[in-house]
Amino acid sequence: MENELQNKVFHDESKARKWLEGHLWLDGPVCGYCGTVNNATPIETRPGYFQCNAKECRSQFTVMVGTVFERSHIPLNKWLMAAFLMCASKKGMSAHQMHRMLGISYKSTWFMLHRLREAMRPAKYPGPLGGKFKIVEVDESYIGGKATNRKSRKVREKQAIVALVQRGADVRTFPVNKVNKRTLNSLLRRQVSKKSYLMTDDSNIYPNIGKKFTRHFAVNHSIEEYVRGDAHVNTAENYFSILKRGINGVYHHVSHEHLPMYLAEFDFRYNARSGLGVSDPQRAEKLLKGIVGKRLTYRRPDEAAHD
């Protein structure tokens, strides 16, 4: 990572801008206001700015317009470094650590990282997980602190999280209000192909749901059975172990309201993991391609998460 951090795009705003233009504007400048492609004139007195030549627009724009970076006063090279550090840290990086490394305020860094999480979150899923001869594991876990020794404070119940993991491929996680047959049935119907082999634990939620799939295998955790041939949910449990190390060890506390953003972060890194042949720079490039067409409005850090 040390050599990667010496890259000039992390230390020179002009080089960072040209790098981002080269990766986002493959067919020429794209107006972030009207979407016109390759019909703009560079403004010589304002480096990085273009004048849109479309008659109905005529706006001035940069590569940051129409992205989660829009209207940010943070230098673009620091945005790129933050994206790289976030992608290279398997369990995430706290806003306190990031703000010390980048030399910007904690408040700005917190919002900056949330914008990057928004870029990590897919606008929509390409289709259901699994398919013919594919294995999808389903497991649930709970996120939240303990109420021990805090009886004077009202502590919210832990948040239930359901993870759907296709072996050798992607994970999708969803916060749910209740882990029951109705919730799981609806979720699996939308997110998992019925042609899949479904792997679960021995919860009584799954037998009827499993009948809708090609095959359903369950391991009996209550008798300490964790693997039976190819039947197990260890892949999903491994994902949860990484998530909980990040939440408990790096971020320490995540509000219920902002938990989906943190899940998007962990899902993104898992789905672009080194085990699939994706390097840290490639992962960061993938994140930066997700900044287009997204905006995130500001909220005070003390109203949401503390890390």
Backbone torsions as a table, in degrees:
resi	resn	phi	psi	omega
1	MET	NA	-31.3	-177.5
2	GLU	-58.3	-44.6	179.4
3	ASN	-65.2	-39.0	179.9
4	GLU	-62.5	-37.9	-177.9
5	LEU	-71.8	-10.4	175.8
6	GLN	-84.1	-4.9	179.5
7	ASN	-55.7	134.6	-174.7
8	LYS	-63.9	-24.1	-179.9
9	VAL	-67.2	-18.2	178.3
10	PHE	-86.9	-7.4	-174.2
11	HIS	-127.4	-6.8	-178.3
12	ASP	-131.6	116.7	-175.3
13	GLU	-64.5	-35.9	179.6
14	SER	-65.0	-44.2	178.5
15	LYS	-67.1	-35.1	177.4
16	ALA	-63.7	-42.0	-180.0
17	ARG	-64.1	-45.7	-179.7
18	LYS	-64.4	-36.6	178.2
19	TRP	-63.6	-45.1	-177.7
20	LEU	-68.3	-38.5	176.8
21	GLU	-60.3	-41.6	-179.4
22	GLY	-65.4	-27.6	-178.4
23	HIS	-92.4	-26.4	-178.0
24	LEU	-100.6	-29.6	-176.5
25	TRP	-107.0	71.0	-176.4
26	LEU	-69.0	-27.4	-177.9
27	ASP	-113.4	21.4	-179.1
28	GLY	109.4	172.5	-177.9
29	PRO	-56.4	137.4	179.2
30	VAL	-115.4	119.9	179.1
31	CYS	-68.0	122.8	-178.5
32	GLY	-74.5	-7.4	-178.9
33	TYR	-97.3	-44.1	-177.1
34	CYS	-115.6	-10.0	177.2
35	GLY	84.7	3.3	179.6
36	THR	-63.6	134.3	-176.6
37	VAL	-106.4	131.3	173.4
38	ASN	54.3	43.8	175.1
39	ASN	-141.2	60.8	-177.1
40	ALA	-145.9	154.9	-178.3
41	THR	-114.9	130.0	177.1
42	PRO	-62.9	142.1	176.6
43	ILE	-96.4	108.1	-171.7
44	GLU	-62.1	-33.7	-177.4
45	THR	-81.4	-8.4	-179.6
46	ARG	-132.0	89.5	-177.5
47	PRO	-54.8	131.8	178.9
48	GLY	92.6	-12.1	-179.1
49	TYR	-95.9	145.2	177.6
50	PHE	-129.3	149.5	174.8
51	GLN	-101.7	117.5	178.1
52	CYS	-69.2	131.0	-177.6
53	ASN	-93.0	-1.5	177.7
54	ALA	-65.3	130.4	-174.1
55	LYS	-58.8	-35.8	-176.6
56	GLU	-82.6	-1.8	-175.6
57	CYS	-119.6	-75.0	-179.7
58	ARG	58.4	27.8	-179.2
59	SER	-86.0	157.7	172.1
60	GLN	-97.4	136.8	-175.0
61	PHE	-148.3	163.3	172.2
62	THR	-125.6	179.1	179.6
63	VAL	-66.6	-15.3	-179.1
64	MET	-83.6	-18.9	-179.5
65	VAL	-69.7	134.8	-178.8
66	GLY	83.5	15.4	178.6
67	THR	-130.2	175.9	176.9
68	VAL	-68.1	-11.4	178.4
69	PHE	-84.2	-10.1	-172.0
70	GLU	-57.6	136.9	177.7
71	ARG	67.7	15.4	176.0
72	SER	-86.6	139.5	177.2
73	HIS	-97.5	2.6	177.2
74	ILE	-76.6	132.0	179.8
75	PRO	-54.6	141.1	-174.6
76	LEU	-62.2	-33.1	179.6
77	ASN	-64.0	-30.6	177.6
78	LYS	-75.0	-32.0	173.2
79	TRP	-61.1	-45.0	-177.8
80	LEU	-67.1	-38.2	178.1
81	MET	-66.0	-41.3	178.6
82	ALA	-61.6	-41.7	179.0
83	ALA	-61.9	-42.3	-179.7
84	PHE	-65.8	-46.8	-179.1
85	LEU	-62.5	-39.0	179.6
86	MET	-65.5	-38.6	-179.0
87	CYS	-77.1	-26.5	-177.0
88	ALA	-87.8	-9.9	-178.3
89	SER	-99.4	108.4	-171.4
90	LYS	-59.4	-34.2	-178.6
91	LYS	-107.6	16.4	177.4
92	GLY	88.7	174.5	178.1
93	MET	-138.5	129.4	-176.6
94	SER	-68.7	155.6	178.0
95	ALA	-63.8	-33.0	177.5
96	HIS	-64.1	-44.9	178.6
97	GLN	-65.1	-43.3	-177.7
98	MET	-65.4	-41.2	-176.9
99	HIS	-68.0	-29.9	175.2
100	ARG	-70.5	-38.4	-178.2
101	MET	-72.8	-36.1	-176.5
102	LEU	-90.5	-19.1	179.8
103	GLY	75.6	32.0	175.0
104	ILE	-123.6	167.9	-173.0
105	SER	-66.0	156.1	178.4
106	TYR	-62.1	-44.1	-178.1
107	LYS	-58.9	-45.2	178.9
108	SER	-66.2	-38.2	-179.1
109	THR	-67.0	-41.5	179.6
110	TRP	-58.2	-46.8	179.9
111	PHE	-68.1	-36.2	178.0
112	MET	-58.8	-46.9	-179.0
113	LEU	-67.2	-34.2	177.1
114	HIS	-67.1	-36.2	175.9
115	ARG	-63.7	-40.4	178.8
116	LEU	-66.6	-35.9	175.2
117	ARG	-63.8	-36.8	176.6
118	GLU	-62.7	-37.5	177.1
119	ALA	-67.2	-29.4	178.9
120	MET	-74.3	-25.0	-174.7
121	ARG	-78.1	124.4	-178.5
122	PRO	-67.2	140.3	177.5
123	ALA	-62.3	-37.9	173.6
124	LYS	-159.1	154.9	178.9
125	TYR	-78.9	144.6	-177.1
126	PRO	-67.9	-19.4	-178.3
127	GLY	164.6	-179.3	-179.4
128	PRO	-69.5	153.1	173.6
129	LEU	-71.8	160.7	174.5
130	GLY	78.2	-156.6	-175.6
131	GLY	142.0	-168.9	-177.4
132	LYS	-60.7	126.2	180.0
133	PHE	66.5	10.2	178.9
134	LYS	-96.7	146.4	-178.8
135	ILE	-107.1	129.5	176.5
136	VAL	-122.3	124.7	177.3
137	GLU	-96.0	142.6	177.7
138	VAL	-125.8	130.2	177.6
139	ASP	-152.1	160.3	179.4
140	GLU	-128.5	153.8	177.2
141	SER	-149.4	178.7	-175.1
142	TYR	-133.0	135.9	-179.2
143	ILE	-115.6	132.5	177.7
144	GLY	152.1	153.7	-178.4
145	GLY	-79.2	166.9	178.8
146	LYS	-85.6	148.3	-179.5
147	ALA	-89.7	0.9	-178.6
148	THR	-57.6	134.5	177.7
149	ASN	66.3	14.8	178.1
150	ARG	-128.7	40.9	-174.8
151	LYS	-66.9	-20.6	-179.2
152	SER	-78.8	-11.6	-178.9
153	ARG	-112.4	147.6	176.2
154	LYS	-84.1	115.2	-176.3
155	VAL	-108.6	128.4	-179.2
156	ARG	-68.7	151.8	177.3
157	GLU	-66.5	157.5	178.6
158	LYS	-63.8	150.3	-179.6
159	GLN	-90.5	127.6	177.9
160	ALA	-77.7	135.3	178.5
161	ILE	-125.0	132.0	175.3
162	VAL	-109.9	129.4	178.5
163	ALA	-112.0	131.3	173.7
164	LEU	-113.5	118.4	-175.1
165	VAL	-125.4	121.8	171.7
166	GLN	-88.9	121.9	-177.1
167	ARG	-58.2	130.5	-179.5
168	GLY	76.1	9.6	-177.9
169	ALA	-143.0	-129.6	-168.2
170	ASP	-97.5	163.0	171.4
171	VAL	-118.5	148.2	170.9
172	ARG	-134.2	127.5	-179.6
173	THR	-117.1	147.2	-175.2
174	PHE	-140.7	125.0	170.2
175	PRO	-72.0	136.1	179.4
176	VAL	-130.9	150.5	179.3
177	ASN	-72.1	-39.5	-179.9
178	LYS	-140.7	140.6	174.2
179	VAL	-94.2	93.6	-180.0
180	ASN	-141.9	177.8	-175.8
181	LYS	-61.6	-41.6	-177.1
182	ARG	-64.2	-47.1	-178.3
183	THR	-65.0	-48.4	-177.3
184	LEU	-67.2	-38.2	179.5
185	ASN	-62.9	-44.0	178.9
186	SER	-64.5	-42.5	-178.3
187	LEU	-65.8	-47.0	-178.5
188	LEU	-68.3	-33.9	178.7
189	ARG	-62.4	-36.3	-178.2
190	ARG	-84.3	-29.3	-167.7
191	GLN	-110.6	-12.1	-175.0
192	VAL	-128.9	132.1	177.7
193	SER	-65.7	138.7	179.8
194	LYS	-69.1	-13.8	178.8
195	LYS	-79.0	-4.4	-174.2
196	SER	-79.2	161.5	166.5
197	TYR	-91.3	121.7	-176.3
198	LEU	-98.2	130.2	178.8
199	MET	-116.8	126.4	-179.6
200	THR	-141.1	178.7	170.5
201	ASP	-88.8	-166.5	-172.8
202	ASP	-91.2	17.7	178.7
203	SER	-58.7	143.2	179.8
204	ASN	-73.1	0.5	176.5
205	ILE	-71.4	-33.2	-164.8
206	TYR	-89.7	-26.5	-174.7
207	PRO	-53.1	-48.0	-179.9
208	ASN	-70.1	-38.0	177.7
209	ILE	-64.0	-41.5	-177.1
210	GLY	-62.7	-23.3	-179.9
211	LYS	-65.7	-18.6	-177.7
212	LYS	-84.2	-4.9	-178.8
213	PHE	-108.9	166.9	-177.5
214	THR	-56.1	-47.8	175.8
215	ARG	-145.0	150.3	176.1
216	HIS	-130.2	123.8	178.1
217	PHE	-119.1	135.6	179.6
218	ALA	-129.5	137.9	174.9
219	VAL	-102.7	144.0	-174.2
220	ASN	-95.4	91.8	-179.3
221	HIS	-66.4	-26.4	-176.9
222	SER	-65.6	-21.7	175.7
223	ILE	-111.5	22.0	177.8
224	GLU	61.8	35.3	171.8
225	GLU	-97.4	115.8	-176.4
226	TYR	-115.0	-23.1	177.9
227	VAL	-140.8	132.8	173.2
228	ARG	-139.7	95.2	-173.7
229	GLY	66.3	-123.8	176.6
230	ASP	-88.9	-2.1	-177.6
231	ALA	-84.2	115.3	174.9
232	HIS	-173.3	166.1	174.8
233	VAL	-122.3	30.3	-177.0
234	ASN	-65.2	-32.1	179.1
235	THR	-63.2	-44.7	178.4
236	ALA	-66.2	-38.9	179.6
237	GLU	-67.7	-34.4	175.7
238	ASN	-64.3	-39.5	176.5
239	TYR	-61.1	-46.4	-179.7
240	PHE	-62.3	-33.3	179.4
241	SER	-64.9	-39.1	177.3
242	ILE	-67.7	-44.2	179.8
243	LEU	-59.1	-46.1	-176.6
244	LYS	-71.0	-33.7	174.9
245	ARG	-63.4	-37.7	178.2
246	GLY	-69.6	-47.4	-178.7
247	ILE	-64.2	-47.3	-175.7
248	ASN	-79.0	-38.7	-172.4
249	GLY	-94.2	-23.6	-177.0
250	VAL	-110.1	-53.5	-175.7
251	TYR	-90.2	-25.0	174.9
252	HIS	70.1	-46.1	178.3
253	HIS	-146.0	133.3	176.2
254	VAL	-131.0	128.4	-179.3
255	SER	-70.9	154.7	176.8
256	HIS	-58.7	-38.0	-175.8
257	GLU	-65.8	-33.9	-175.8
258	HIS	-103.4	2.3	179.7
259	LEU	-56.7	-40.5	179.0
260	PRO	-56.9	-31.8	178.4
261	MET	-67.6	-40.4	179.2
262	TYR	-71.0	-35.3	175.7
263	LEU	-63.2	-39.0	177.6
264	ALA	-60.4	-38.4	178.4
265	GLU	-63.0	-48.8	-177.8
266	PHE	-70.5	-36.6	175.8
267	ASP	-61.5	-44.5	-177.8
268	PHE	-59.9	-48.3	-178.8
269	ARG	-65.0	-38.3	179.3
270	TYR	-65.2	-41.6	-176.9
271	ASN	-75.7	-11.7	175.2
272	ALA	-124.9	44.7	-174.0
273	ARG	-81.8	163.2	-179.9
274	SER	-64.3	-27.5	178.4
275	GLY	-63.5	-19.0	175.8
276	LEU	-99.5	10.1	177.3
277	GLY	84.8	18.4	-178.8
278	VAL	-99.7	123.1	179.4
279	SER	-84.6	169.7	179.0
280	ASP	-59.2	-47.7	178.0
281	PRO	-62.2	-38.6	178.9
282	GLN	-65.3	-36.6	178.4
283	ARG	-65.5	-41.2	178.6
284	ALA	-65.9	-38.9	177.6
285	GLU	-63.1	-39.7	178.4
286	LYS	-63.8	-41.0	177.3
287	LEU	-60.0	-46.1	-174.6
288	LEU	-68.6	-22.8	174.1
289	LYS	-73.1	-16.3	179.8
290	GLY	-90.4	2.9	-177.1
291	ILE	-80.0	-16.8	-172.1
292	VAL	-76.0	137.2	174.8
293	GLY	76.0	18.5	-179.3
294	LYS	-128.9	145.3	174.9
295	ARG	-136.4	153.6	177.6
296	LEU	-140.6	121.7	-179.1
297	THR	-82.0	157.0	-173.2
298	TYR	-79.4	139.7	168.2
299	ARG	-133.7	147.7	-179.0
300	ARG	-65.7	139.6	-179.6
301	PRO	-57.3	-35.7	-176.7
302	ASP	-74.6	-3.3	175.3
303	GLU	-94.5	-5.9	-172.4
304	ALA	-131.4	-99.3	-173.3
305	ALA	-112.9	156.1	178.1
306	HIS	-127.2	115.1	178.2
307	ASP	-138.1	NA	NA
